[in-house]
């Protein structure tokens, strides 16, 4: 779903950048108002985990792959404001460190992969939960539906952007049909992964799932934010993420993702420009000078995991400290 430079014209990309910066700033301010200090590492954990999961492309149909977006999952786990922050951090790290997603298209990708997936996924989760019994199974079902809808919503975001400033001359109805059909299939994988992760977290720490606490589910109403509890969760989560990088990431599907496949089929893939940072040492999730692709993927994944964790936790910490300073003046 990462848009490269060239698919959307400069004026539309610039406008998207303004919206993206504004949404990230507003989300940091709102998250800083409600976040407790010991929740800061959780923001880093979720950002790092979603970064890793986005490396794990899974086959969808012959010649096409998909990967988790994670916006709905982030919103349900840590709330929508913090979800927008961590998803934005993931997209920024991918573009600036791994040349994944264009520089001029960074605002577009933040809107589609962060803002739309989090806000849309959270809205669908709330709507589904409103009609379901307040139980753990309902959270998983609502999460799955929200995950599926968030992928489709993100694809509609691209179609809208292409309608305003698309390059390459593809037919808009054809792009809409291809994007919606392709991402409806990819969304099934998103739904299953979202429900699976929510189920795993709910089984061990339901008190740390924002969506469960919101509805007063049993064992989830009183968050135990002791230093030991948070440290244990973060260490365990990072260990799982490292295992995924080492074992699964090198074996992920190399087929083009949904947007790449649509761009190729609809004839606008050649409008993509070369990435301004394509010569970075970690460009393409490999390591310059390392001939073994699997080793390069593992090293790049571990670096990305660490950088994403540090950047997300650092941003949230600064927002929390600034809010605390303002409140004490």
C-alpha positions in Angstrom: 0.0 0.0 0.0 3.0 2.3 0.1 2.6 4.9 -2.6 5.9 5.7 -4.4 6.8 9.2 -5.7 5.2 9.9 -9.1 1.8 8.2 -8.7 0.2 11.4 -7.4 1.1 14.9 -8.5 3.1 17.4 -6.4 0.2 19.7 -5.5 -1.9 16.8 -4.1 1.1 15.3 -2.3 1.9 18.7 -0.7 -1.7 19.1 0.5 -1.6 15.6 1.9 1.6 16.4 3.8 -0.1 19.4 5.5 -3.0 17.2 6.6 -0.6 14.4 7.8 1.5 16.8 9.9 -1.6 18.4 11.4 -3.1 15.0 12.3 0.1 13.8 13.8 0.5 16.9 15.9 -3.1 16.8 17.1 -2.8 13.1 18.0 0.4 13.7 20.0 -1.3 16.4 22.0 -4.4 14.4 22.7 -2.4 11.3 23.6 -0.2 13.3 25.9 -3.3 14.3 27.9 -4.4 10.8 28.8 -1.2 8.8 28.7 0.5 7.6 31.8 4.3 7.6 32.0 4.4 3.8 32.3 2.4 3.4 29.1 5.1 5.1 27.0 7.1 1.8 26.4 3.8 0.2 25.2 3.6 2.8 22.4 7.2 1.8 21.3 6.3 -1.9 21.5 3.2 -1.5 19.3 5.1 0.6 16.7 7.9 -1.9 16.6 5.6 -4.9 16.4 3.6 -3.4 13.5 6.8 -2.5 11.7 7.8 -6.1 11.9 4.4 -7.4 10.9 4.4 -5.2 7.8 7.6 -7.0 6.6 5.7 -10.3 6.5 4.0 -10.3 3.1 1.6 -13.2 2.8 0.4 -14.6 -0.6 -3.1 -13.6 -1.5 -3.6 -15.0 -5.0 -1.1 -16.1 -7.7 1.3 -13.2 -8.4 0.1 -10.9 -5.5 0.8 -10.6 -1.8 -0.5 -8.5 1.0 0.7 -7.5 4.5 -0.9 -6.2 7.7 -1.5 -2.5 7.9 -2.3 -2.6 11.6 -4.2 0.6 12.1 -7.3 -1.0 13.5 -5.2 -3.3 15.7 -3.3 -0.3 17.1 -6.5 1.6 17.8 -8.0 -1.3 19.7 -4.9 -2.0 21.7 -3.8 1.5 22.7 -6.6 3.9 21.6 -7.0 5.9 18.4 -4.9 9.0 19.3 -1.9 6.9 20.2 -2.6 4.6 17.3 -2.3 7.4 14.8 1.1 8.3 16.4 2.6 4.9 16.3 1.3 4.1 12.8 2.7 7.5 11.5 6.1 6.6 13.1 6.1 3.2 11.2 5.4 4.9 7.9 8.1 7.6 8.5 10.7 5.0 9.4 9.9 2.9 6.4 10.2 5.9 4.0 13.4 7.5 5.5 15.4 4.4 6.5 14.3 1.7 4.0 13.1 3.8 1.0 9.7 2.1 1.2 7.1 4.7 0.1 8.0 7.9 -1.6 9.4 11.1 0.1 6.9 13.4 -1.7 4.2 10.8 -1.0 5.0 10.5 2.7 1.9 12.6 3.6 -0.3 10.4 1.4 1.0 7.3 3.0 0.5 8.6 6.5 -3.1 9.5 5.6 -3.9 6.2 4.0 -1.9 3.8 6.3 -2.2 5.7 9.6 -5.1 8.2 9.7 -7.7 6.3 7.6 -6.9 2.8 9.0 -6.9 4.0 12.7 -9.9 6.3 12.5 -11.9 4.1 10.2 -11.0 0.9 12.0 -11.8 2.4 15.4 -15.2 3.7 14.1 -16.1 0.3 12.7 -15.0 -1.4 15.9 -17.2 0.9 18.0 -20.2 0.3 15.7 -19.9 -3.4 15.7 -19.4 -3.5 19.5 -22.5 -1.4 19.9 -24.7 -4.3 18.7 -22.8 -7.3 20.1 -22.8 -8.6 23.7 -19.9 -7.2 25.7 -17.7 -10.2 25.8 -14.2 -11.2 24.7 -15.4 -13.0 21.6 -17.2 -9.8 20.6 -13.9 -7.9 20.8 -12.2 -10.4 18.5 -15.1 -10.4 16.0 -15.4 -6.6 16.0 -11.6 -6.4 15.7 -11.6 -8.7 12.7 -14.3 -6.7 10.9 -12.6 -3.4 11.7 -9.3 -4.8 10.4 -10.9 -5.8 7.1 -12.8 -2.5 6.8 -9.6 -0.5 7.5 -7.8 -2.1 4.5 -10.7 -1.3 2.2 -10.9 2.3 3.6 -7.2 2.8 3.0 -7.6 1.6 -0.7 -10.5 4.1 -1.1 -8.1 6.8 0.2 -5.7 6.1 -2.6 -8.5 6.1 -5.2 -9.6 9.5 -4.0 -6.1 10.8 -4.2 -5.7 9.4 -7.6 -8.9 11.0 -8.7 -7.6 14.4 -7.6 -4.0 14.2 -8.8 -3.2 10.8 -10.3 -0.6 10.4 -13.0 -0.4 7.8 -15.7 -3.8 8.3 -17.3 -5.5 5.2 -15.9 -9.3 5.1 -15.9 -10.7 6.1 -12.5 -13.5 3.5 -12.5 -11.0 0.8 -13.4 -8.7 1.9 -10.6 -11.6 1.9 -8.1 -12.7 -1.6 -9.1 -9.2 -3.0 -9.0 -8.2 -1.4 -5.7 -11.4 -2.4 -3.9 -11.5 -5.9 -5.2 -7.8 -6.5 -4.5 -7.9 -5.0 -1.0 -11.1 -6.8 -0.1 -9.1 -10.0 -0.5 -6.0 -8.6 1.4 -8.4 -7.4 4.2 -9.2 -11.1 5.0 -5.6 -11.6 6.0 -5.7 -8.4 8.0 -8.9 -9.6 9.8 -7.4 -12.9 10.7 -4.2 -11.4 12.0 -5.9 -8.7 14.0 -8.3 -11.2 15.7 -5.4 -13.6 16.4 -3.2 -10.9 18.0 -6.1 -9.5 20.0 -7.0 -13.0 21.2 -3.4 -13.6 22.3 -3.2 -10.4 24.2 -6.6 -10.8 25.8 -5.6 -14.2 27.0 -2.7 -12.9 29.1 -3.2 -9.2 29.7 -6.8 -8.1 28.9 -6.3 -5.1 31.2 -3.9 -3.5 28.7 -6.4 -3.7 25.7 -8.0 -0.3 25.4 -11.0 -1.6 23.5 -11.7 -4.2 26.2 -11.4 -1.7 29.1 -13.7 0.7 27.3 -16.5 -1.8 27.5 -15.8 -2.9 31.0 -15.0 -6.5 30.1 -14.2 -8.8 33.0 -10.5 -8.8 34.0 -10.0 -5.8 31.8 -11.3 -2.9 33.8 -8.4 -2.2 36.1 -5.1 -1.8 34.3 -2.1 -3.0 36.3 0.5 -0.5 35.2 3.2 -1.5 37.6 6.8 -1.1 36.3 7.2 -4.9 36.5 4.0 -5.6 34.5 4.8 -3.2 31.7 8.5 -4.3 31.5 7.5 -7.9 31.3 5.0 -7.2 28.5 7.5 -5.1 26.5 10.3 -7.6 26.9 8.0 -10.5 25.8 6.6 -8.5 22.9 10.1 -7.6 21.6 11.2 -11.2 21.9 8.3 -12.3 19.7 9.1 -9.5 17.2 12.7 -10.6 17.0 11.7 -14.2 16.4 9.4 -13.1 13.6 12.2 -11.1 12.0 14.7 -14.0 12.3 12.4 -16.8 11.2 9.5 -15.5 9.2 10.6 -12.2 7.5 13.3 -13.9 5.3 10.6 -16.3 4.0 7.9 -13.6 3.3 6.3 -13.5 -0.1 8.3 -11.5 -2.7 5.2 -11.0 -5.0 4.0 -7.4 -5.5 1.5 -6.1 -3.1 -2.0 -4.9 -3.9 -1.2 -1.4 -5.0 1.8 -2.6 -7.1 -0.3 -5.2 -8.8 -3.1 -2.7 -9.6 -0.6 -0.1 -10.9 0.9 -2.7 -13.2 -2.4 -4.0 -14.4 -3.9 -0.6 -15.0 -0.8 0.8 -16.7 0.3 3.6 -14.3 3.3 1.8 -12.7 5.7 3.5 -15.0 4.8 6.9 -13.6 6.7 6.0 -10.4 9.9 8.0 -9.9 13.1 6.6 -8.4 13.2 7.0 -4.6 15.3 9.9 -3.5 16.9 7.7 -0.8 17.3 4.5 -2.8 21.0 4.4 -2.1 20.5 4.1 1.6 22.4 1.2 3.2 19.1 -0.4 4.3 17.1 0.4 1.1 14.7 -2.4 0.2 15.0 -4.1 3.7 18.5 -5.4 2.9 22.0 -4.4 3.9 24.4 -2.9 1.4 27.4 -5.1 1.0 25.7 -8.2 2.4 25.2 -10.7 -0.4 23.0 -13.1 1.5 19.5 -11.8 1.2 18.2 -13.6 4.2 20.9 -12.2 6.5 20.3 -8.7 5.1 16.6 -8.9 5.7 17.2 -10.0 9.3 19.7 -7.3 10.1 17.5 -4.6 8.4 14.5 -5.9 10.3 16.3 -5.8 13.7 17.5 -2.2 13.0 14.0 -1.1 12.0 12.5 -2.7 15.1 14.9 -0.8 17.3 14.6 2.5 15.6 10.8 2.3 15.4 10.6 1.4 19.1 12.9 4.3 20.1 11.3 6.9 17.9 7.7 6.1 18.9 8.5 5.9 22.6 10.6 9.0 22.4 7.9 11.1 20.7 5.2 10.0 23.1 7.5 10.6 26.1 8.1 14.2 24.8 4.4 14.8 24.3 3.7 13.4 27.8 6.4 15.6 29.4 5.3 18.7 27.6 1.7 18.2 28.7 2.8 17.6 32.3 4.9 20.8 32.2 1.9 22.8 30.8 -0.4 21.4 33.5 2.0 22.4 36.3 2.4 26.0 35.1 
